[in-house]
Amino acid sequence: MGLIAEDRRSIVDRVKTMSPIFIGAMVFYLLFALLFRSHQRRQRLSKLGERAPSVPSQLPLGLDVLITAVKRIHADQFFEWGREILNVPGRTVELSMLGISIVMTDDPNNIKAILSTKFSSFGKGETFHEIWRDLMLDSVFATDGEVWHTNKDYLREHTAKFRPTDYAITEKHAQHLIRNISDGQPHDCLNEIDRFSLDVVSDVFFGTSAGTLLTEEQPIRESVEKMYNANTQKLLLGDLGALLPGNKAASKVVDDYLNDLIDTASSDTTKDPTEKARKEQTLLGSMVVRGTSRKLIKDQLMAILLGGKDPASIAITWALYQLARNPDMVETLRKEIESTVGMSNPPEPHNLKNMPYLHNIVQETLRLHSPLGFNIRTALKDTSLPTGSGPEGKDPVGILKGTHVIMANASLQRRADLVGPDADTFNPRRWESWKPAIWAYLPFNHGPRICLGKNFAVMQVEYILCRLFQEFKGVTLVSEDGGEGGKGTEVKIRIALNTKPAEAIMLRFVK
Ligand code: HEM
């Protein structure tokens, strides 16, 4: 401390003794360098396209835009704000804050360019990687290029297929869930379903279930949650956010969990030969058998933990929220369940394939409540988006290397001009006659970075909805004041990497 204070004093003393001419020259040099850099950027940009319309700002350095963005995130109104600012002809805007440029778009052509036709120009980028490293490690979610490819190869062979035991494992944890919510009391839906999802994916992909439905202690889930919230805020600060410290205690809880899993799999003493073979064939088991490094194993486990748990539990929760508000839909769904699988036996794969109404409920949930409603990329080189500038918003938008681009899929999937005037209404029947354009509906993304667990996810969501409505006649929404059975108020959307309900959705399951 003493040395630092000493150093500071000597810097101040040195500045005091500098001649005014020297200080003036330094200020002039800095200003010149800044102006020159901004001139160079303008020149580079003009070769790529025009700028997208800016979100209006009254304060220097877009300070007011930053304050509004942070306030809206805190008030769980970022989704609504995004919709407001995107209401321009080209559906693409620029937010300039503290010298950082963030472009936001809900135009299908631009999203197609980012995810597919200009795939090599956009990636997760180093800032995202740095900010999320404490949670996502060097997993598929936070990396680009070769590292991303390697991760993807490890995961794909396990996520692309169903194992013969998947349904039995899902049923085992469904029974734990059903037992927990059968007491006639209101339950925080996301809390229960998130435990179900984690227990299933850990059992299927790691060979050992996290068992969170069997205990009240939830250290792993709570630690992951803390990191989601903190890192989402850091993202808004761009490169500055990457310099802020992570949550060491939370990281340690998650790291200890991963180490325990690897250690247990490495010295597995399972006696039952069938169960032993199952464990060895899981993602974790097969990497341990092959002698994969601990670091690479952790990267893959983390991808499954994050990708497999949150979006699916968020989707199931939104679906149950909508069903609780629409008892007529529950009645239709129960009739479909009764006529395909009946009310006593758990569904088998061919049963789920023959339930179009259930499938439409899931499609509509993923449209209205996309669990990854805002997805971010960084330009890895100077590039452009096909549309969004000019008086009609139809000209290309220049994008300089390092610019962050937000794909506002949540807003895209609720555009009245693409969906219809009832775009904000939950209506599973629309899917009987409505077919969205490919780049206007992308809850799982399209292109090379499409969700690797898409089929498994749909199976999980459909399975548990089917099981719950075999078991329960209905579900009701319980509001804070104890009122029950109505539609409740519209639940706001919270962005914590994923887009999830901003408040606890309390549901009572009725036998
Ligand atoms: C309803 C549930 C799910 C939804 C809506 C969903 C959605 C998505 C989306 C939008 C992405 C792209 C993320 C990005 O580009 O940044 C993604 C990626 C991914 N998802 Fe899912 N997902 C779901 C469930 C699952 C499940 C159950 C698994 C695994 C068991 C999984 C594994 C992955 C993986 C590994 C990636 C990374 C792909 C890559 O970057 O190449 N997802 N998911």
Residues whose N, C-alpha, C, O or C-beta is under 5 A from the ligand:
A	BS01	HEM	V140 F141 A303 G307 G308 P311 A312 A315 P371 L372 L442 P443 F444 N445 P448 R449 I450 C451 L452 G453 F456 A457
